[in-house]
Amino acid sequence: MRAPRASSNPHRGPRGIPLARLVQLALLLATVPTPAQEPAPLRFPDALAMARAQNETLLAARTEIVQREEERRAARSLAFPRVEVSALYTHLGDEILLDLDPIRDVILKLHPQVPASLVPPFEETLFKQDMLRVPLSARWALFTGGRIEAANRAAEARVRDAQAHVRQTEHGVLRSLVRAYFGLRLALEEQAVRADVRDGLERHRADARRLEEEGLIARVERLHADVAWAEADRQWKRAGHDVTLARLALANLLAADAPVGDPVTPLFVIADLGGSGPFRDSALASHPARERLRAQADLAAQAVAAERGARWPEVFAYGAYELRKEDLSPIEPVWMAGVGARVELFDGGGRARKLAAARVQEQRVALLDKKLERDLATLVERQYLATRKAHEQFESLEASRALADENLRARSRAFEEGLATSLEVVDARLAQQKIRLERLAAAYAFVDALAELLEASGSADRFEEWRTRPGANEVHP
């Protein structure tokens, strides 16, 4: 075979194809979109890391800690002296003079032999009509009755409150992540179950048509199979929409700009959670809401201390230095320093009212803490029972699943032999689907209740530890 002869025309490529046409083909191939890369499967630990790193609600809560830390540093600065410089321009109606000319006249009378021209005028300018002063001043609080210390302890309490708020927010985000992640997993499992049922009913419909053609079943039997398949197809499509919505919810919680992959961590159940006592003790000891109330109690106590300290005099050191000496009068010093005290004798009763309000705030926080203690104990017990209920329901469905599988197998075999109706096969397959979906729903209810239980006990960050413990059993369709 001979090789193709190269074209001698400079405007044509191999085989005589015009170069302009080749360029168009190259541009067309370059603009053909490549298939979009499927997102990688998403494990729950990876989703947890994404939520902690990207969720805007959690990131916004963390900025509060930075704010409170800066406020704490600002409170520490109250113990340091304050130094400031000012610029003051003053215009007087007239110069202020020191006139001692009467004394000059007396001197001249007592010494007539002295010519008046040799005695200077006894007149001195004390303050010019236009003056510019640049004083440098300092003030240092030496004793404030404990108000500076109270302000610093209050700032520390606000930092602890912000830290507890971040923990509370993180626990809420983790609980929402469990609901969104495993909600998408449940939606995918449900879609798979409904696809399996749809495919099974498709095979049953094909068998019904074949048997109708052979005259072994009536037309109504085949129509029943068609209707059952159409309903299964509708349910399968609806499950697909549920998957789309669940995927959007997960991507929103993860603050992901690109589509997220399918969750691959399966649902699970745990047979033995132990008693509810450890969960209750954990809630009372370390729940973020209680930590926030403790911080609020400290704030109220420091408010009382500050108001009590306001009854004491404030002792301070002060000093001043004039940077621009040109306009100083002869009777003004360049610098000065000293110690002073200030006490407020009457303020219209405002200080006493503030002290009373601070004490009422202490009582309010104490009452809220007692109420929260009871609420947490009740919430833990309720969520603990919810997990037990979900697990018991899952266990009861396990026994029913084997019966549903065997019933479907027997009915399908009997239908093929003409000993059962299409209605019986459809009912058996739908009963199997119902058991499978209820079993998955029970597993999801357990996972969701466990996340709520851990959040109520103040240990939502231990969810992954519970999921991977030896007693956790994975659940598949």
VENDADA-V624955 format. One record per pair of residues at least 24 apart in sequence whose ideal C-beta (glycine too) atoms are under 7 Angstrom apart, sorted by the first residue. I is the first residue (numbers start at 1). J is the second residue. D is the distance in whole Angstrom. If there is no record, write none. Layout:
[[I | J | D] [I | J | D]]
//
This chain:
[[39 | 258 | 7] [39 | 259 | 5] [39 | 260 | 6] [39 | 261 | 4] [40 | 261 | 5] [41 | 261 | 5] [41 | 262 | 6] [41 | 264 | 4] [42 | 260 | 6] [42 | 261 | 4] [42 | 262 | 7] [42 | 263 | 5] [42 | 264 | 7] [43 | 264 | 6] [43 | 265 | 5] [44 | 181 | 6] [44 | 263 | 7] [44 | 265 | 4] [45 | 464 | 6] [47 | 177 | 6] [47 | 181 | 5] [47 | 254 | 6] [48 | 177 | 7] [48 | 464 | 6] [50 | 254 | 5] [50 | 256 | 7] [51 | 173 | 6] [51 | 177 | 5] [51 | 253 | 6] [51 | 254 | 6] [54 | 254 | 6] [54 | 255 | 4] [55 | 173 | 5] [55 | 253 | 7] [55 | 255 | 6] [56 | 255 | 6] [57 | 169 | 6] [57 | 173 | 6] [58 | 169 | 6] [58 | 170 | 6] [58 | 173 | 5] [61 | 165 | 6] [61 | 166 | 5] [61 | 169 | 4] [62 | 166 | 6] [64 | 162 | 4] [64 | 165 | 6] [65 | 159 | 7] [65 | 162 | 5] [65 | 163 | 6] [65 | 166 | 6] [68 | 158 | 5] [68 | 159 | 4] [68 | 162 | 4] [69 | 159 | 6] [71 | 155 | 5] [71 | 158 | 6] [72 | 155 | 4] [72 | 156 | 6] [72 | 159 | 6] [75 | 151 | 5] [75 | 152 | 5] [75 | 155 | 4] [76 | 152 | 6] [78 | 148 | 5] [78 | 151 | 6] [79 | 148 | 6] [81 | 138 | 5] [81 | 139 | 7] [81 | 140 | 4] [82 | 138 | 7] [82 | 139 | 5] [83 | 138 | 5] [84 | 137 | 6] [85 | 134 | 7] [85 | 136 | 5] [86 | 135 | 6] [87 | 134 | 5] [88 | 133 | 5] [89 | 132 | 5] [90 | 131 | 5] [91 | 129 | 7] [91 | 130 | 5] [92 | 127 | 6] [92 | 129 | 5] [94 | 129 | 6] [95 | 125 | 6] [95 | 127 | 7] [95 | 128 | 6] [95 | 129 | 5] [96 | 126 | 5] [96 | 127 | 4] [97 | 123 | 6] [97 | 124 | 7] [97 | 125 | 6] [97 | 126 | 7] [98 | 123 | 7] [98 | 124 | 4] [98 | 126 | 5] [99 | 123 | 5] [124 | 330 | 6] [126 | 329 | 5] [126 | 330 | 7] [126 | 331 | 7] [127 | 329 | 5] [128 | 327 | 6] [131 | 327 | 4] [132 | 324 | 6] [132 | 327 | 6] [133 | 322 | 7] [133 | 324 | 6] [133 | 327 | 6] [134 | 323 | 4] [134 | 324 | 4] [135 | 320 | 5] [135 | 322 | 6] [136 | 320 | 7] [136 | 321 | 5] [136 | 323 | 6] [137 | 319 | 7] [137 | 320 | 5] [138 | 318 | 7] [138 | 319 | 5] [139 | 316 | 6] [139 | 318 | 5] [140 | 316 | 6] [140 | 317 | 5] [141 | 314 | 7] [141 | 316 | 5] [142 | 315 | 5] [142 | 316 | 6] [142 | 317 | 6] [143 | 314 | 7] [143 | 315 | 4] [144 | 309 | 6] [144 | 314 | 5] [145 | 309 | 3] [145 | 310 | 7] [145 | 311 | 7] [145 | 312 | 3] [146 | 305 | 6] [146 | 309 | 4] [147 | 306 | 5] [147 | 309 | 4] [147 | 310 | 7] [150 | 302 | 4] [150 | 305 | 4] [150 | 306 | 4] [150 | 309 | 6] [151 | 306 | 7] [153 | 298 | 7] [153 | 302 | 5] [154 | 299 | 6] [154 | 302 | 4] [157 | 295 | 5] [157 | 298 | 4] [157 | 299 | 5] [157 | 302 | 7] [160 | 291 | 7] [160 | 295 | 4] [161 | 292 | 5] [161 | 295 | 4] [161 | 296 | 7] [164 | 288 | 5] [164 | 291 | 4] [164 | 292 | 4] [164 | 295 | 6] [165 | 292 | 6] [167 | 288 | 4] [168 | 288 | 4] [168 | 289 | 6] [171 | 288 | 7] [171 | 455 | 5] [171 | 460 | 4] [174 | 460 | 5] [174 | 461 | 7] [174 | 463 | 6] [175 | 451 | 5] [175 | 452 | 7] [175 | 455 | 5] [175 | 460 | 6] [176 | 253 | 6] [177 | 253 | 6] [178 | 447 | 6] [178 | 448 | 7] [178 | 451 | 4] [178 | 463 | 6] [179 | 448 | 6] [179 | 451 | 7] [180 | 249 | 5] [180 | 250 | 4] [180 | 253 | 5] [181 | 250 | 6] [181 | 263 | 5] [182 | 267 | 6] [182 | 444 | 6] [182 | 447 | 5] [183 | 246 | 5] [184 | 246 | 4] [184 | 247 | 6] [184 | 250 | 5] [184 | 263 | 5] [185 | 263 | 5] [185 | 266 | 7] [185 | 267 | 6] [186 | 267 | 7] [186 | 440 | 6] [186 | 444 | 5] [187 | 239 | 7] [187 | 242 | 5] [187 | 243 | 5] [187 | 246 | 4] [188 | 243 | 6] [188 | 262 | 6] [189 | 440 | 5] [189 | 477 | 5] [190 | 239 | 5] [190 | 437 | 6] [190 | 440 | 7] [191 | 236 | 7] [191 | 239 | 4] [191 | 240 | 6] [191 | 243 | 5] [192 | 477 | 6] [193 | 433 | 6] [193 | 436 | 5] [193 | 437 | 6] [193 | 477 | 5] [194 | 232 | 7] [194 | 235 | 5] [194 | 236 | 4] [194 | 239 | 5] [195 | 236 | 5] [197 | 232 | 5] [197 | 429 | 6] [197 | 433 | 5] [198 | 229 | 7] [198 | 232 | 4] [198 | 233 | 6] [198 | 236 | 5] [200 | 429 | 6] [201 | 228 | 5] [201 | 229 | 4] [201 | 232 | 5] [201 | 426 | 7] [201 | 429 | 6] [202 | 229 | 6] [204 | 425 | 6] [205 | 229 | 5] [207 | 416 | 7] [208 | 422 | 6] [216 | 418 | 5] [221 | 421 | 6] [221 | 422 | 4] [224 | 422 | 5] [224 | 423 | 6] [224 | 426 | 7] [225 | 422 | 5] [225 | 426 | 7] [228 | 426 | 4] [266 | 474 | 4] [266 | 475 | 6] [266 | 476 | 6] [267 | 440 | 7] [267 | 443 | 4] [267 | 444 | 6] [267 | 447 | 6] [267 | 475 | 4] [268 | 443 | 7] [268 | 447 | 7] [268 | 467 | 6] [268 | 472 | 5] [268 | 473 | 6] [268 | 474 | 5] [268 | 475 | 6] [269 | 391 | 5] [269 | 394 | 5] [269 | 443 | 6] [269 | 446 | 5] [269 | 473 | 6] [269 | 475 | 6] [270 | 466 | 7] [270 | 471 | 5] [270 | 472 | 5] [271 | 391 | 7] [271 | 471 | 6] [272 | 471 | 6] [273 | 387 | 6] [276 | 380 | 6] [276 | 381 | 6] [276 | 384 | 4] [279 | 380 | 5] [279 | 384 | 6] [279 | 453 | 6] [279 | 457 | 4] [280 | 377 | 5] [280 | 380 | 5] [282 | 457 | 4] [282 | 458 | 6] [282 | 459 | 5] [283 | 376 | 4] [283 | 380 | 5] [283 | 456 | 6] [283 | 457 | 4] [283 | 458 | 5] [284 | 373 | 6] [284 | 376 | 6] [286 | 458 | 5] [287 | 376 | 6] [287 | 458 | 4] [288 | 458 | 6] [289 | 372 | 6] [290 | 369 | 7] [290 | 372 | 6] [293 | 365 | 6] [293 | 368 | 6] [293 | 369 | 5] [293 | 372 | 6] [296 | 365 | 5] [297 | 362 | 7] [297 | 365 | 5] [297 | 366 | 7] [300 | 358 | 6] [300 | 361 | 4] [300 | 362 | 4] [300 | 365 | 6] [301 | 362 | 6] [303 | 358 | 4] [303 | 361 | 7] [304 | 355 | 7] [304 | 358 | 4] [304 | 359 | 6] [304 | 362 | 7] [307 | 351 | 6] [307 | 354 | 5] [307 | 355 | 4] [307 | 358 | 6] [308 | 355 | 7] [310 | 351 | 5] [313 | 341 | 5] [313 | 342 | 6] [313 | 343 | 4] [314 | 341 | 7] [314 | 342 | 5] [315 | 341 | 5] [316 | 340 | 6] [376 | 456 | 7] [379 | 456 | 4] [380 | 453 | 7] [380 | 456 | 5] [380 | 457 | 6] [383 | 449 | 6] [383 | 452 | 5] [383 | 453 | 4] [383 | 456 | 5] [384 | 453 | 6] [386 | 449 | 4] [387 | 446 | 6] [387 | 449 | 4] [387 | 450 | 5] [387 | 453 | 6] [390 | 442 | 6] [390 | 445 | 4] [390 | 446 | 4] [390 | 449 | 5] [391 | 446 | 5] [393 | 442 | 4] [394 | 439 | 6] [394 | 442 | 4] [394 | 443 | 6] [394 | 446 | 6] [397 | 435 | 6] [397 | 438 | 6] [397 | 439 | 4] [397 | 442 | 6] [400 | 435 | 5] [401 | 435 | 5] [401 | 436 | 7] [401 | 439 | 6] [404 | 431 | 5] [404 | 432 | 4] [404 | 435 | 5] [405 | 432 | 6] [407 | 431 | 7] [408 | 432 | 5] [436 | 477 | 6] [440 | 475 | 7] [440 | 477 | 7] [443 | 475 | 4]]
//
